[in-house]
Structures are given as C-alpha cells and as structure tokens.
Amino acid sequence: MQVVVVGAGAVGSVVAARLCAAGHSVLLIGRGASVRAIDEHGLIVEGTGGGTYRPQARTELLPRQPLDAAILATKTFDLAAAAEALGRAHSPLPTLLVQNGLGVEEIALGALGDAGWSRPEEWVVRAVQSIPATLLGPGVVRATGIGEVILPDPGAPPPAREAVETFLVLLRSTGVPLRTSGGLAREVWRKALVNAAINPVTAVHGVVNGRLLESPLREEALCLLEEARRVAEVSGHVFPPEEALADFERVVRASATNRSSMLQDVERGRPTEIDAISGELLARGERRGLELPATRAAIAAVRSRLRGGPGGPKPL
C-alpha cells in the first residue's frame, strides 16, 4: 500500500519504519530537521525492530499524490492542522488516529469537514496504541518493545467499517500485535485514566514510569487515577477501583524503564498533551459538578515546569 504517516515523532517514526519493513511505500511528513536527517542518513530505529529505513520524507503533503491510507500520528495539539492539511490535499481516504487523550475524533472530523471532506466519519478510524518509543533526535528513535494497537470491531456497525478493514490488513502486515474491540470508547477511556495518572507525575518529577510504584509518587499518581475514574463514571464508562488500579500497575510495571511522552516533551521544552488528557478530564468533570483538585494542581504543575518553573524535572 501507499501510506502517508503525518508526524515524525516517536510513535510516527516507529510506525513508518514498520510499514517500510513490511514492504509498503511510505511517505513520512515531519518538521524540517527530521526531514533533512532522514534524507541524509535514513530513519534510524534503535532497539526492537532496529535498523535503518528509507521512507520518503517531506515537510508537507502534495495535492493529489496517490495514497491508499493515512495515519495521523501528530500530538493531539497538532491534530487539527494535520487533518485540515490532509483534507485539503487529498480526497477522502481511510485515515487512522493514534493520538492520546479524549475528544480526538471530534477534532479530526471537524477539521476534515472544514477542509471539504463529505461525511468524514465514514473514513476516520480511532485506534488505541501502546507503542513504546523515545525520540532521540531528528530521524532517530528508540523502540523499547512492540506494544499493541486496538481497533474497532469490524463486525460492529461503525460508519467507517471499510476503513477499519483497511487498517486491519495494513497493520497485520507489520507484525504489530493487533486486537479489535466492540467497546473502543471504553478502551479510549481506559488509556486516558492510566495516562492521567502516569504522565503528569513523571513529567513534574522527572522520573521514569517505574518510580510510580514507590511512595510518595505512587500516592500522588493514585489520587489522579481516582479523580479520572470518577470523571469516566459520570461520563458513562464505569471502571471499578480495582480494575483501574490493576490497569495502572500493569502499565507501570511493563514500562518501568520508559520516560513518558509528557516527560520527554517537558525535557525538550515542547508543548505537552496535558490539555488533551488532564485538561479534558477536568473540563468534563467540572461540567458534571465534580471537584478535581489533584487534577487541577497537576495541570498547573506541568505548565509551570514547561515554563521553566522552580524545581523543574531532572533526568534520572
């Protein structure tokens, strides 16, 4: 297949490399430094699936370039611009969203509709992914495992059934562990709960994920987890406390040596997804009358660290 991956960050780079390894024709859209590095020495992957790959790299999409599928792998705060650029450059095609956070589909569908796609909901597929990756520099990424991708169940009646089938075939060809769920919305919330507990604490304190198994960081993370669980419940997605705790501990143990994506962003002085994760939880909870003091404090602390506030994270 001819596939465009928009976003040459950690996850986008790993996905592009695996597609190349599977024999697909890959166009990787990234920032200038990434494109120059890939043009010069290829896309270098260290760790799992390590090697040098040669996707075609550009800074922007060209109109009417033949494509079979698109994967939008930008951070959530760049998603609207990426979706609008795709919509203006190409007629509707199967489009996969792999972002963290809540409200991702609404952002993409709105931008694609504004760009001229008719009924974009027939083409857009939300995925939940846990691909562990760290961007080491332009065109260089480390994959610390294989991860997993969850797609909607094609047997259910989603508007984008044919697009789901396209990505099932495409991703299976890469060897990435893949499963489907008839309750993808709950999987989105499941990941949002875990991210809300792990990412802000690691970003504020500058620690790897495994440190959240130790006091006092464990208690700080679990307080955020409980607030997020309450928001999920009033939003129609019930996670018993023991289930939420088991998810948290499973992810922390499996990614104990990883630096969360939010921590990586803070260390590089880049915008984080705090608004798409904790910010969305706060807004949704407060609309339903919930008090979420820990979540509010975590948002403020991450923003402070990004501005270079006192006690900023120190890599361990």
N, C-alpha and C positions, 0 to 999 in steps of 0.2 A: 504494500500500500504506500501511497504518498501521503505523509503525515506532517503537519506543522505542529511544533511544540512552542508555545509562546511563553517565554520566561526561562532564562538560562541560569536560574538559581540552583540550589542544591537538588531539589526534587526534579525540576525540569531537566536538569543536566543528566541525572541518573536515568530518567525515563527516556530521554533522547538516545543515550548510549545503549540502552537495552533494545530499543527499536532498531538501531543500527545493527547491533549484533544479530538480530533476528532477520536481517536482510531487507528491511524496509527503507524506503527513500525518505530521509528526514530533513526537514527544514527547521532550524532552531533560531528563534527570534530572541535577541538579547540586547543588552546595552553595548555601547561601542567597545569598551575594554574587553568584554567577553568575546565579542565577535572577532576582534583583532587577534586575541590569544588563540582562539580556535582555528582561525585562518593560518596562523603561524605554526602551531605545534599540534593541532587537533584537540579534541575533547579528551582530557586525561581523567580516568577514573582509578582511584586507589581503593584497595580493599576488595570487597565482594564484587565479582564481575569486572575486576580490574583490567585495564587495557587502554589503548588509545583509539578513539573513534573519530570518524570524519563526517559528521552531519554538515549539510550546507548551512552556514551561519550568516544571518543578516540582522540589521537593526530594525527593519520594518517589513511588513508584508507587501508584496507586489500584487496589483489587481489582476484578477483572472488567472493566477497561476494554478495549474491543475492540482487538485488536492482531493483526497478521499476522506480525510478526517482531520480534526483539530483537537489539540489538548491544550487547555489554558492552565498554565502552571505558575502564573504570577502569584505574588502575595495578594491577599484579599483587597488591600487598599489600591492596587493597580488593576484590579479585575475589570472595572467599568471601562477604563480606557482601552484595555486589551480587547475586550469583547466588541466595543464600538469599532476599533480598527479592523478586526476580523470581519464584522458585518459590512463595513463599507468596501472592503477589498474583495469579498467573495459572496457568492450566492449561498443560501443555506446548505450546510453540510453537518454530519454528525460531530458534535462538539462536547468534549468531556471537561468537567470542572473538578479539580482536585484540591481546592483551597480548604483551609481550616476555617472554622467559625460558623456562625448562623446567618441566615439570610443571603447566602451566596447565590442561590438560584435566582432570587429576585433581582439582584444586581445585574447578573449576566443577561437575563431575559429582558430587562428594561433597556439595557444598552444595545442589545442586538435588535430589539424592536425599533428603537430610535434610529438605528443605522439602516433600517429598511427591510429587515427580515420579516416576512409574514409568518405568523404562528411559530415563533422560535421555540416554543415548548415542545414541538414535535422533533426538534433536533438536539436539544440540550440534555445532557445526562450528568447527574451529580454522582460523584464517587466519594468514598471514604478511604483514604490511603494512610498507611503507616510505614512509608518507605524511609528508613533511617539514613540520612545523608548529611554531610557537612561540606559547605563550600569553602575550599581552602584558598581560593583566589580565582581570578578570571580564567575560565576554561579548565579548572582543576577542582575535582570534587572527590570526597571520600565516602564510599558506601560501607556502612558498618553492619550490614545484613541485607536480607532480601525484602522483608516487610510483607505487606498484604494490601490488596485492593478489593474493596467491596462495591459491587454494582447492584442496581435494582434488579429484581427478579423479572426476567423477560416473560415469564408466564403470567405475571400480573398485567393489568391493562393500562400501563403508563402511556401517555401520548407519544413518548419517544421510543416505542418498542423496537423499531428497526434500528435506531441509533444505538440502543443498548446491545443488540445483536452484533453490530459492527465492532463495538469495543470489546465484547466478549471474545470475538475471533482475534482481534488485534492484540489484546493483552495476553491471551493464552499463548500466542506465538512467541512471546518474550520470556516465558517461563516464570513470570511473577505469580506468586500464589494469589489465586483469584477465587472469590466466592460471591454468591448473589444473596440478596435478602429481600423478602417481601415487605419488610418494615425498614426501609433505608432511612426514613426520617428519624427513627429511634436510634439507628447507628450514628447518624449525624450528631444527635444529642449526646450519645454515649461518649463520643470523642470530644465534644465540646466540654463535657464535665471534667474529663481527665485533663484536657489542655488547660482549663481554667484553674485547676489545682496545681499543675506542674509548672507551666510556663512562667507565670508571674514570679513565683518564688525563686526559681532558678535564675531568672533574669535580674531580680533585685539583689540577690545574694551572690551571684556569680559562681554558682556551683553546678556540678554535673547532676544528672537526674537521680542517681543513686543516693545522694546525700539527703534526699527527702524521706528516706527510711529512718533517719536519725532525728532525735529531739534536738532543738525545738522546731526545726524546719518541718518535720512531719506534722506537728500540730498546726502549724501555720497553713500548710497545704490542705489538711483535712478540714479546716474551717472554711476555706474557699470551696472545697468539694461539697460540703454540706449546703452552702448557700446556693451553689449551682444546681444541686439536686432539687432544692425547693423550687427554683425557677422552672426547672424541667417539669416538675409535678403540676404546677399551676398552669403550665402550657400544654398539658395533656400527655406527658410522657413520664410515667411513673418508674422510678428506679429505687427499689428498696435500699436502705442504707448499706446492707451487707453486700448487695450487688455492686453499688458504686464503689465501695471500699475495695472489693476484690478486683474490679477493673483498674483502679488506681494502682494497687500494689503489683498487679501483673505487668502493667506498662512500665512502672518504675524499675522493677527488677529486670525486665527484658531490655531496658535501655539504660541500665545503670551507669555506663561509662559515656553516654551521649550528652552533648550540650544541646539543650533545647533550641529550637529555631528562634524563639524570642531572645534567649541569651545571646545567640550568635548575632542577631540584629543589633542588640544593645552594644555589644562589644565593637561592632563596626560603625556605630553611630548612625544606623539606618532606622527608618520607621519600623515599628513593630505591628503585630496583629492584635494588640491589646484591645483596640476598639471593636474588632470583629468577634472577639471571643468574650472577654470580661465585660467590655462595654455593651455588647448586645445583651448579655445576661442581665446586667444592671438595668438597662432600659426596659427590658421585658418584665423583669421582676417588679420594678417600681410602678409600672403601669397597672400591675395587679396588687398593689398595696404592700409589697414585701419590703422590709428593711434589710439592706445588704451591706453592712458597714465594712466587713473584711474585703469584699469585692471592690467597693469604692476606694478603700485605702490602697489596695494592690494596684489599681489603675493609676492612682496618683504617684505611687512609688516608682512604677515603671517609667512613667513620663518624666519624673524627676531624674532618674538615672540616665535617661536618654539625653536630657539637657545637661548632663554632667554634674548633677547634684552631689552633695556630700555623701561619702561612703559608697561611691559607685562600685560596680562589680569588679572584682579582681580575679582573673582566670586562675583556676586551681589545677 
